[in-house]
Amino acid sequence: MAATSVLNEPAYAHVFDQKEDVISAAKNGLSWTYHADKDAQYVLPNNSPEHIRLEQQAVLLSGLMNHRIFHAPVKDGPHLQCLDIGCGTGIVTDTMATTLPQAQCFGVDLSPVPNMRAPKPNVRFFQGNVGTQPPSQWIPNDRESGFERDHEVFDYVFSRLLIFGVTDWPAYIRTQFDLLKPGGWAEVHDCDWTYFNEAEEVISDEWSWLQTLHSICEGEKGMDFQCGRKVAQWMEQAGFRDIQVFKYKWSYDPLSTQEPGVREFGEWQVRWQPEMINTMIERSVTSGHGAGMVEHNAIVRMQDEMRKCLAPEKGKHIWFYVTIGQKPPGVA
């Protein structure tokens, strides 16, 4: 089924009204702020322009997937407990609560979730690091009581685009398995950061900026830039069953495609992603385990090459993967 346009939907107009402010802030050297959790290697910012970028990205990814955000066969009910890991601005948590109105939906992130929309009665947000803290240690944004249990808490666990944050993917997938009740579903949305041309040939193996970033983020920080396509095997190793994979084209070719959702996402990518990666490159090589590995002039060269490599080009794309799996009923 073809993707459909999201740009003409009134509910999303306010998100895209702020686009120029985001790009301008990035280009004019805004002082970015970052998550304070010293155990987290996440390399993207956490302040207002990044919040707007995340909001826009979420809306356009919905269009890319023909507005099918949630793929797991989760049925709404009054006892259903759902978790959005790395929820950012809470936009997907909010959509989850609308899709599953009887469920209780929780979002957790490294930083406090900003107030960007009217709160829903079935949504709560927490600050915490899923990789290092059990649910009982997460801090509720509303200062009400938190979680008492640390295992088998949720019926549905969702995460998206943690490619620049997770530093041990097999362990993260095992954590999802542990957080789920028997019979619960996990759903992971992420990329394989390998670039292809129209003939589906790899074109990024010779990009020195990307290979340098690989060596730092993967070799030093423990990330995995091909995580999207590997989630299924990690789910299998963790004990999930009924694993299914869905692929969507993440395009850098906004001019030749006729599919509205793919085209709009490509247009946004070409405009905004270089600024995001520009910030990511600098953060990756100046913080955490990457600090001091690359000189300033080399950082500038990496950023310049990145902009050339990510320029619009016919057929250029990566793949965005959605992987779902069920924790078998009766398995503790």
C-alpha positions in Angstrom: 0.0 0.0 0.0 1.4 3.4 -0.9 2.3 5.9 1.7 0.1 9.0 1.9 0.7 12.7 2.6 0.8 14.1 6.2 1.6 17.7 5.4 -2.0 18.7 4.7 -3.4 17.3 7.9 -4.4 20.2 10.3 -3.4 18.2 13.4 0.3 18.4 12.3 0.4 22.0 11.0 2.0 23.4 14.1 4.9 20.9 13.9 6.0 22.0 10.5 5.5 25.7 11.1 8.6 25.5 13.3 10.8 23.9 10.6 12.7 27.1 9.7 13.4 27.9 13.3 15.1 24.5 13.8 17.3 24.8 10.7 18.2 28.3 11.5 19.2 27.5 15.1 21.4 24.6 13.9 23.2 26.7 11.3 23.7 29.7 13.6 25.6 27.7 16.1 23.0 27.2 18.8 24.5 25.9 22.1 23.1 22.4 22.2 22.5 20.7 25.5 22.7 16.9 26.1 21.4 14.3 28.5 23.0 14.4 31.9 23.1 10.6 32.4 26.9 9.9 32.5 26.2 6.2 31.8 24.5 7.0 28.5 26.5 7.3 25.3 23.6 8.9 23.4 25.1 11.5 21.1 22.1 13.7 20.0 20.9 16.8 21.9 17.9 17.2 24.2 16.8 20.8 23.9 14.1 22.7 22.0 15.3 22.5 18.4 15.9 18.7 18.8 12.4 18.4 20.3 11.0 20.0 17.2 13.1 17.8 14.9 11.9 14.7 16.7 8.2 15.8 16.4 8.6 16.4 12.6 10.5 13.1 12.2 7.7 11.2 14.0 5.0 12.7 11.8 6.9 12.0 8.6 7.8 8.4 9.6 4.1 7.9 10.2 3.5 8.9 6.6 6.4 6.8 5.4 4.7 3.7 6.9 1.2 4.7 5.6 0.3 5.8 9.1 0.8 2.3 10.5 3.0 3.2 13.4 2.3 0.2 15.6 2.8 -3.2 13.9 2.4 -5.7 16.8 -1.0 -7.3 17.2 -1.7 -5.7 20.6 -5.4 -5.6 21.6 -6.7 -2.7 23.7 -8.0 -3.5 27.2 -8.2 -1.9 30.7 -5.4 -4.0 32.1 -3.0 -3.4 29.2 0.4 -1.7 30.2 2.5 -0.3 27.3 6.0 1.2 27.4 7.6 3.6 24.9 11.4 3.5 25.5 13.4 6.5 24.6 10.2 8.4 24.1 11.8 11.9 23.5 9.0 14.4 23.2 6.3 11.8 23.9 4.7 12.1 20.5 4.6 8.3 19.9 3.5 7.7 23.5 0.6 10.1 23.0 -0.3 8.3 19.7 -0.1 5.0 21.5 -2.6 6.2 24.1 -5.0 7.4 21.4 -4.7 4.0 19.6 -5.1 2.1 22.8 -7.5 4.3 24.9 -8.2 1.7 27.6 -4.5 1.0 28.1 -2.1 2.7 30.5 0.8 4.0 28.4 4.2 5.0 29.8 7.1 6.8 28.2 10.6 6.8 29.6 13.6 8.9 28.5 17.0 9.9 29.7 15.8 13.5 30.2 12.4 14.8 31.5 9.8 14.7 28.8 8.9 18.3 27.7 5.3 19.5 27.9 4.4 19.8 24.2 0.8 18.7 24.2 -2.2 18.4 26.5 -1.7 15.4 28.7 -3.9 12.3 28.2 -5.3 10.6 31.3 -3.8 7.3 30.3 -0.3 8.6 29.8 2.6 8.9 32.3 6.2 9.8 31.7 9.3 8.8 33.6 13.0 9.7 33.5 15.3 6.8 33.5 17.9 4.7 31.7 16.5 1.4 30.6 20.0 0.0 30.0 21.2 0.6 33.6 18.1 1.1 35.8 15.1 -1.2 36.5 11.6 0.4 36.4 11.5 0.9 40.2 14.4 3.4 39.8 12.8 5.5 37.1 11.6 8.9 38.3 8.0 9.8 37.5 7.6 13.2 35.9 4.3 13.8 37.8 5.9 13.0 41.2 3.3 10.3 41.8 4.2 6.8 42.8 6.5 4.8 40.4 6.8 1.1 39.5 7.0 -1.5 42.2 7.9 -4.4 40.0 11.1 -4.7 37.9 10.2 -7.8 35.8 7.2 -8.8 33.7 5.7 -5.3 34.0 4.4 -4.6 30.5 2.3 -6.1 27.8 3.8 -4.1 25.0 7.3 -2.5 24.7 8.1 -0.2 21.9 11.2 1.7 20.9 12.3 3.7 17.8 15.7 5.0 16.5 17.9 4.1 19.4 20.7 3.5 16.9 22.8 6.4 18.4 22.1 5.4 22.0 22.1 1.7 22.6 25.6 0.3 23.3 24.8 -3.4 23.8 21.9 -4.4 21.5 21.7 -8.1 22.5 21.5 -7.0 26.2 18.9 -4.3 25.3 16.7 -6.9 23.6 17.0 -9.2 26.6 15.9 -6.4 28.8 12.8 -5.9 26.6 12.1 -9.7 27.0 12.5 -9.4 30.8 10.2 -6.3 31.0 7.4 -8.1 29.2 4.8 -10.2 30.7 4.4 -13.7 29.2 2.5 -13.3 25.9 3.6 -9.6 25.6 5.0 -8.0 22.4 8.2 -6.1 21.7 8.4 -3.7 18.7 11.7 -2.1 17.5 12.0 0.5 14.8 15.5 1.2 13.6 17.8 1.7 10.6 20.6 -0.1 8.9 22.9 2.9 8.3 24.3 1.4 5.0 23.6 3.5 2.0 22.5 2.1 -1.3 22.0 3.3 -4.9 19.1 2.7 -7.2 20.5 -0.7 -8.2 20.7 -1.7 -4.5 24.5 -1.5 -4.5 26.3 -0.3 -1.4 27.7 3.1 -1.9 28.9 4.1 1.6 31.8 1.7 2.1 34.2 4.3 0.8 32.8 7.3 2.8 35.7 8.1 5.2 33.5 10.3 7.4 31.1 7.4 8.0 33.9 4.8 8.5 35.5 7.1 11.1 32.2 7.5 12.8 31.7 3.7 12.7 35.1 3.1 14.3 34.3 5.5 17.2 30.7 4.8 17.8 30.9 1.1 17.3 34.5 0.3 18.3 34.7 2.7 21.3 31.1 3.3 22.4 29.6 -0.1 21.5 26.8 1.1 19.1 25.8 -0.9 16.0 25.0 1.1 12.8 23.4 -2.0 11.2 21.1 -2.7 14.2 17.9 -2.4 12.3 18.4 -5.5 10.2 19.9 -7.5 13.2 17.1 -7.0 15.7 15.3 -10.2 14.4 18.3 -12.4 15.2 18.7 -10.8 18.6 15.1 -11.3 19.4 15.4 -15.0 18.5 18.5 -15.3 20.7 16.5 -13.7 23.6 13.7 -16.2 23.3 11.0 -14.3 21.4 8.8 -16.1 19.0 6.5 -15.1 16.0 9.2 -12.7 14.9 8.2 -10.5 11.9 10.2 -7.9 10.0 8.8 -5.0 7.9 11.1 -2.9 5.7 10.6 0.7 4.5 12.7 2.8 2.2 14.4 5.8 3.9 15.0 7.9 0.8 17.5 10.6 -0.1 15.8 11.0 -3.5 12.8 13.3 -3.0 12.4 14.3 -6.6 11.9 11.0 -8.5 9.6 9.0 -6.2 5.8 9.3 -6.7 4.8 8.0 -3.3 3.8 11.0 -1.1 5.0 9.7 2.2 8.4 8.6 0.8 8.8 11.8 -1.1 8.0 14.1 1.9 10.2 12.1 4.2 13.0 12.4 1.6 12.5 16.2 1.3 12.8 16.6 5.0 15.8 14.3 5.3 17.7 16.2 2.7 17.0 19.5 4.4 17.4 18.6 8.0 19.5 15.4 8.5 22.9 17.0 7.5 22.5 19.5 10.4 21.7 16.6 12.8 24.6 14.5 11.7 26.9 17.6 11.8 26.1 17.9 15.5 26.4 14.2 16.0 29.9 14.0 14.5 31.2 16.7 16.8 29.5 15.2 19.9 30.7 11.6 19.0 34.4 12.6 18.8 34.5 15.0 21.7 32.6 13.2 24.4 32.6 9.9 26.3 34.8 7.1 24.9 35.4 9.0 21.6 36.9 12.1 23.3 40.2 13.3 21.8 40.3 10.7 19.0 39.9 13.2 16.1 41.5 16.7 15.7 39.3 19.7 15.0 40.4 20.1 11.4 39.6 16.4 10.8 36.1 17.0 12.3 35.5 19.8 9.9 36.6 17.6 6.9 34.3 14.9 8.1 31.4 17.3 8.3 32.1 18.7 4.8 32.4 15.2 3.3 29.2 14.1 5.0 27.2 17.0 3.4 28.5 16.0 0.0 27.7 12.3 0.5 24.2 13.0 1.7 23.2 15.4 -1.1 20.0 14.3 -3.0 20.7 11.6 -5.6 18.5 9.5 -7.7 17.8 6.2 -5.9 19.9 6.9 -2.9 18.5 5.3 0.3 18.9 3.3 3.5 16.5 0.8 5.0 14.2 1.4 8.0 13.3 -1.9 9.8 10.3 -2.6 12.0 10.7 -5.9 13.9 8.1 -7.4 16.2 8.3 -10.5 18.5 6.3 -12.1 21.2 7.4 -13.4 24.5 6.0 -16.9 24.7 3.0 -17.3 27.0 4.0 -19.2 30.2 7.6 -18.1 30.0 8.9 -16.2 33.0 
